Amino acid sequence: MNWLHRGAHALWQTGAAIALLVSLAGFAQAQETAVVKRATQLRDAPAESGASVAPLEANTVVTRTSERKGAWTKVNTAQGATGWVHMFDLGPQSGSASSSNNTATSGLRSLGGLFGGNSGASTTATSTVGIRGLGAEDIANAQPNPAAVSQAEGLRINADQARQFASNAALQPRTVQPLAEPARPSTSGSGGTNSMNTPYDPSSFGPN
Amino acid sequence: MRLTFRHPPTRRLLATACTALTLTLVPIQGQSQGVMNLLNALGGSGNASSSAGGLLGAITGGGNTAAPQGDDLVSMLTRSVESIDEPREIDIGRQLAAVLLGSKPLHPDMALQRYVNQLGRWISLQSPRPNLPWTFVVLDDPGYNAFAAPGGYVFVTKGLIDRCADEAELAGILAHEITHVTAKHHLLALRKTAQSGMLTQLLASQIKTTTVGNVVASQFLALGRNLYARGLDQTDEFEADRTGVALATRAGFDPYGLVSVLQQLRTATPDNPLFALSLATHPPAQTRIEQLELAMGKNLDGFTGAAPVTLAQRMLPKGTPAASGPPAAAEPAAPARKSTPPRKKSS
């Protein structure tokens, strides 16, 4: 067996393993870059009462750790300072995947045929990196499984059992006022009242 | 277009028994006689958790392969959502649950299934509809997703469970799904599809009647496949986020669980095969966070403060001393294959 080939093969295997790990991780592992949305303080404790470690200007880039306490996330600054920031004071780095709202059709591409060609989405299957989650095509091909529903229903918990669970977990019901609906986001890609995640508007759906 | 009728997030009147039978079916040809009987059979029993009878039984039942006719189900769905009484709502949910469970099986870890049922049922008790027959299911799937169906069916994937850093995150997700049920978002979406005349199109394009026993079952299958591949209205997702946060807080959890989930979701890219469907069927995570920030402000910050508990810690048998910092992923007791490395250490 020649070494060159073995080396190349090992290299390929490593690459494949890394690709698989990356896809398995799903989220960025623990370290994520974020941007400070508005001027605030880096605090030494997860509370408004925490002492300021350093001021944070708007648009400062920080690295989020996986540590969270309530509304507060622990972050590291480029200067090497560590402290806590309120989650609502952090935004995504511009240009990250999340700022694009054009994800709407990706899950539906493999469904093309279902929509009578109306959706305009191309029928490119989602690429798979060895492992993938439940996708639109699984649902498109699903045959009903009533036996599994019955099995799931057999695992129901009644109200008393649920209260016992809460009691063991020291969970107390609390009085919380409903949150009022804010103004609708102005970032809607479709501009419609329906949604940007709906690739067709049923009200305008006609036979083609 | 949006429905002009919006549901107040309060307990709503159940349809009375007399409206239960006002299914004025459009007179249709004889082959739909069986369908009429099926739909009528739905009206009677108020026993929510009956055996697999009603429409669901029809899926496994007779082989009358009639040509698809949307009239019966469409007329039911096109009516105001209020006219669909609770037993019928639950039956619709069972049909849709059967479609979802036809795409992925139950996860075999029964301890995990039990835990998610306990957690979800507790949260549901604080909801406007505490007496629905709530059913929580972990699907055996490495992807990251959550679904619900009318009448109290809630699904989360094992991949989602494995990525919950703590119980507050899972509570936030379950409360979001519970809100879809209590606000009848799926019925509204089905109604819209029925009104659009799309059902006939769906049936023609995706249902081979030989694979499903009858007309109603075919219609539900087509509707279910379409609904879960397409997702709900964006407005309904924002409502489920907002109302779900308040619900999880009411049940004693950190209000920021869902915000934390969305912050992580923000880092997933749409081409990631574990997240594709989830991202395709929901508004962008960043927009959801912004909407939550507008709704929450810092009004709920007083409800934070509980130390984070991981799923693994909560699932430990009672009396086991909680080791400090176990991995976040709920580790099944049975030797099940583990699909992900633990994402985080608990703090």
Boltz contact constraints between the chains, C-beta under 6 A:
constraints:
  - contact:
      token1: [A, 24]
      token2: [B, 340]
      max_distance: 6.0
  - contact:
      token1: [A, 26]
      token2: [B, 274]
      max_distance: 6.0
  - contact:
      token1: [A, 27]
      token2: [B, 264]
      max_distance: 6.0
  - contact:
      token1: [A, 27]
      token2: [B, 267]
      max_distance: 6.0
  - contact:
      token1: [A, 28]
      token2: [B, 267]
      max_distance: 6.0
  - contact:
      token1: [A, 32]
      token2: [B, 267]
      max_distance: 6.0
  - contact:
      token1: [A, 66]
      token2: [B, 344]
      max_distance: 6.0
  - contact:
      token1: [A, 67]
      token2: [B, 347]
      max_distance: 6.0
  - contact:
      token1: [A, 68]
      token2: [B, 260]
      max_distance: 6.0
  - contact:
      token1: [A, 70]
      token2: [B, 254]
      max_distance: 6.0
  - contact:
      token1: [A, 70]
      token2: [B, 256]
      max_distance: 6.0
  - contact:
      token1: [A, 70]
      token2: [B, 304]
      max_distance: 6.0
  - contact:
      token1: [A, 71]
      token2: [B, 256]
      max_distance: 6.0
  - contact:
      token1: [A, 71]
      token2: [B, 301]
      max_distance: 6.0
  - contact:
      token1: [A, 71]
      token2: [B, 304]
      max_distance: 6.0
  - contact:
      token1: [A, 87]
      token2: [B, 259]
      max_distance: 6.0
  - contact:
      token1: [A, 88]
      token2: [B, 293]
      max_distance: 6.0
  - contact:
      token1: [A, 92]
      token2: [B, 266]
      max_distance: 6.0
  - contact:
      token1: [A, 92]
      token2: [B, 286]
      max_distance: 6.0
  - contact:
      token1: [A, 97]
      token2: [B, 269]
      max_distance: 6.0
  - contact:
      token1: [A, 98]
      token2: [B, 266]
      max_distance: 6.0
  - contact:
      token1: [A, 98]
      token2: [B, 284]
      max_distance: 6.0
  - contact:
      token1: [A, 98]
      token2: [B, 285]
      max_distance: 6.0
  - contact:
      token1: [A, 98]
      token2: [B, 286]
      max_distance: 6.0
  - contact:
      token1: [A, 101]
      token2: [B, 284]
      max_distance: 6.0
  - contact:
      token1: [A, 103]
      token2: [B, 270]
      max_distance: 6.0
  - contact:
      token1: [A, 103]
      token2: [B, 279]
      max_distance: 6.0
  - contact:
      token1: [A, 103]
      token2: [B, 280]
      max_distance: 6.0
  - contact:
      token1: [A, 106]
      token2: [B, 270]
      max_distance: 6.0
  - contact:
      token1: [A, 106]
      token2: [B, 276]
      max_distance: 6.0
  - contact:
      token1: [A, 106]
      token2: [B, 280]
      max_distance: 6.0
  - contact:
      token1: [A, 107]
      token2: [B, 276]
      max_distance: 6.0
  - contact:
      token1: [A, 107]
      token2: [B, 277]
      max_distance: 6.0
  - contact:
      token1: [A, 107]
      token2: [B, 280]
      max_distance: 6.0
  - contact:
      token1: [A, 111]
      token2: [B, 229]
      max_distance: 6.0
  - contact:
      token1: [A, 114]
      token2: [B, 205]
      max_distance: 6.0
  - contact:
      token1: [A, 114]
      token2: [B, 206]
      max_distance: 6.0
  - contact:
      token1: [A, 116]
      token2: [B, 201]
      max_distance: 6.0
  - contact:
      token1: [A, 116]
      token2: [B, 205]
      max_distance: 6.0
  - contact:
      token1: [A, 126]
      token2: [B, 273]
      max_distance: 6.0
  - contact:
      token1: [A, 126]
      token2: [B, 276]
      max_distance: 6.0
  - contact:
      token1: [A, 128]
      token2: [B, 273]
      max_distance: 6.0
  - contact:
      token1: [A, 131]
      token2: [B, 142]
      max_distance: 6.0
  - contact:
      token1: [A, 132]
      token2: [B, 273]
      max_distance: 6.0
  - contact:
      token1: [A, 133]
      token2: [B, 141]
      max_distance: 6.0
  - contact:
      token1: [A, 133]
      token2: [B, 142]
      max_distance: 6.0
  - contact:
      token1: [A, 133]
      token2: [B, 143]
      max_distance: 6.0
  - contact:
      token1: [A, 133]
      token2: [B, 159]
      max_distance: 6.0
  - contact:
      token1: [A, 133]
      token2: [B, 274]
      max_distance: 6.0
  - contact:
      token1: [A, 134]
      token2: [B, 104]
      max_distance: 6.0
  - contact:
      token1: [A, 134]
      token2: [B, 141]
      max_distance: 6.0
  - contact:
      token1: [A, 134]
      token2: [B, 143]
      max_distance: 6.0
  - contact:
      token1: [A, 134]
      token2: [B, 145]
      max_distance: 6.0
  - contact:
      token1: [A, 135]
      token2: [B, 277]
      max_distance: 6.0
  - contact:
      token1: [A, 136]
      token2: [B, 229]
      max_distance: 6.0
  - contact:
      token1: [A, 136]
      token2: [B, 277]
      max_distance: 6.0
  - contact:
      token1: [A, 138]
      token2: [B, 103]
      max_distance: 6.0
  - contact:
      token1: [A, 139]
      token2: [B, 103]
      max_distance: 6.0
  - contact:
      token1: [A, 139]
      token2: [B, 225]
      max_distance: 6.0
  - contact:
      token1: [A, 139]
      token2: [B, 228]
      max_distance: 6.0
  - contact:
      token1: [A, 139]
      token2: [B, 229]
      max_distance: 6.0
  - contact:
      token1: [A, 140]
      token2: [B, 225]
      max_distance: 6.0
  - contact:
      token1: [A, 142]
      token2: [B, 99]
      max_distance: 6.0
  - contact:
      token1: [A, 142]
      token2: [B, 102]
      max_distance: 6.0
  - contact:
      token1: [A, 142]
      token2: [B, 103]
      max_distance: 6.0
  - contact:
      token1: [A, 143]
      token2: [B, 102]
      max_distance: 6.0
  - contact:
      token1: [A, 144]
      token2: [B, 59]
      max_distance: 6.0
  - contact:
      token1: [A, 144]
      token2: [B, 98]
      max_distance: 6.0
  - contact:
      token1: [A, 144]
      token2: [B, 99]
      max_distance: 6.0
  - contact:
      token1: [A, 144]
      token2: [B, 102]
      max_distance: 6.0
  - contact:
      token1: [A, 145]
      token2: [B, 98]
      max_distance: 6.0
  - contact:
      token1: [A, 145]
      token2: [B, 101]
      max_distance: 6.0
  - contact:
      token1: [A, 145]
      token2: [B, 102]
      max_distance: 6.0
  - contact:
      token1: [A, 146]
      token2: [B, 52]
      max_distance: 6.0
  - contact:
      token1: [A, 146]
      token2: [B, 56]
      max_distance: 6.0
  - contact:
      token1: [A, 146]
      token2: [B, 59]
      max_distance: 6.0
  - contact:
      token1: [A, 146]
      token2: [B, 60]
      max_distance: 6.0
  - contact:
      token1: [A, 146]
      token2: [B, 98]
      max_distance: 6.0
  - contact:
      token1: [A, 148]
      token2: [B, 101]
      max_distance: 6.0
  - contact:
      token1: [A, 148]
      token2: [B, 106]
      max_distance: 6.0
  - contact:
      token1: [A, 149]
      token2: [B, 94]
      max_distance: 6.0
  - contact:
      token1: [A, 149]
      token2: [B, 97]
      max_distance: 6.0
  - contact:
      token1: [A, 149]
      token2: [B, 98]
      max_distance: 6.0
  - contact:
      token1: [A, 149]
      token2: [B, 101]
      max_distance: 6.0
  - contact:
      token1: [A, 150]
      token2: [B, 52]
      max_distance: 6.0
  - contact:
      token1: [A, 152]
      token2: [B, 135]
      max_distance: 6.0
  - contact:
      token1: [A, 152]
      token2: [B, 137]
      max_distance: 6.0
  - contact:
      token1: [A, 153]
      token2: [B, 135]
      max_distance: 6.0
  - contact:
      token1: [A, 155]
      token2: [B, 113]
      max_distance: 6.0
  - contact:
      token1: [A, 155]
      token2: [B, 117]
      max_distance: 6.0
  - contact:
      token1: [A, 156]
      token2: [B, 135]
      max_distance: 6.0
  - contact:
      token1: [A, 157]
      token2: [B, 117]
      max_distance: 6.0
  - contact:
      token1: [A, 157]
      token2: [B, 118]
      max_distance: 6.0
  - contact:
      token1: [A, 157]
      token2: [B, 121]
      max_distance: 6.0
  - contact:
      token1: [A, 159]
      token2: [B, 125]
      max_distance: 6.0
  - contact:
      token1: [A, 162]
      token2: [B, 121]
      max_distance: 6.0
  - contact:
      token1: [A, 162]
      token2: [B, 122]
      max_distance: 6.0
  - contact:
      token1: [A, 162]
      token2: [B, 125]
      max_distance: 6.0
  - contact:
      token1: [A, 165]
      token2: [B, 118]
      max_distance: 6.0
  - contact:
      token1: [A, 165]
      token2: [B, 122]
      max_distance: 6.0
  - contact:
      token1: [A, 166]
      token2: [B, 122]
      max_distance: 6.0
  - contact:
      token1: [A, 171]
      token2: [B, 252]
      max_distance: 6.0
  - contact:
      token1: [A, 172]
      token2: [B, 252]
      max_distance: 6.0
  - contact:
      token1: [A, 173]
      token2: [B, 126]
      max_distance: 6.0
  - contact:
      token1: [A, 174]
      token2: [B, 250]
      max_distance: 6.0
  - contact:
      token1: [A, 176]
      token2: [B, 246]
      max_distance: 6.0
  - contact:
      token1: [A, 176]
      token2: [B, 249]
      max_distance: 6.0
  - contact:
      token1: [A, 176]
      token2: [B, 250]
      max_distance: 6.0
  - contact:
      token1: [A, 178]
      token2: [B, 246]
      max_distance: 6.0
  - contact:
      token1: [A, 179]
      token2: [B, 242]
      max_distance: 6.0
  - contact:
      token1: [A, 179]
      token2: [B, 246]
      max_distance: 6.0
  - contact:
      token1: [A, 179]
      token2: [B, 295]
      max_distance: 6.0
  - contact:
      token1: [A, 182]
      token2: [B, 294]
      max_distance: 6.0
  - contact:
      token1: [A, 182]
      token2: [B, 295]
      max_distance: 6.0
  - contact:
      token1: [A, 185]
      token2: [B, 287]
      max_distance: 6.0
  - contact:
      token1: [A, 187]
      token2: [B, 287]
      max_distance: 6.0
  - contact:
      token1: [A, 193]
      token2: [B, 1]
      max_distance: 6.0
  - contact:
      token1: [A, 193]
      token2: [B, 2]
      max_distance: 6.0
  - contact:
      token1: [A, 195]
      token2: [B, 233]
      max_distance: 6.0
  - contact:
      token1: [A, 195]
      token2: [B, 234]
      max_distance: 6.0
  - contact:
      token1: [A, 197]
      token2: [B, 231]
      max_distance: 6.0
  - contact:
      token1: [A, 197]
      token2: [B, 234]
      max_distance: 6.0
  - contact:
      token1: [A, 202]
      token2: [B, 192]
      max_distance: 6.0
  - contact:
      token1: [A, 202]
      token2: [B, 196]
      max_distance: 6.0
  - contact:
      token1: [A, 202]
      token2: [B, 198]
      max_distance: 6.0
  - contact:
      token1: [A, 203]
      token2: [B, 1]
      max_distance: 6.0
  - contact:
      token1: [A, 205]
      token2: [B, 196]
      max_distance: 6.0
  - contact:
      token1: [A, 205]
      token2: [B, 198]
      max_distance: 6.0
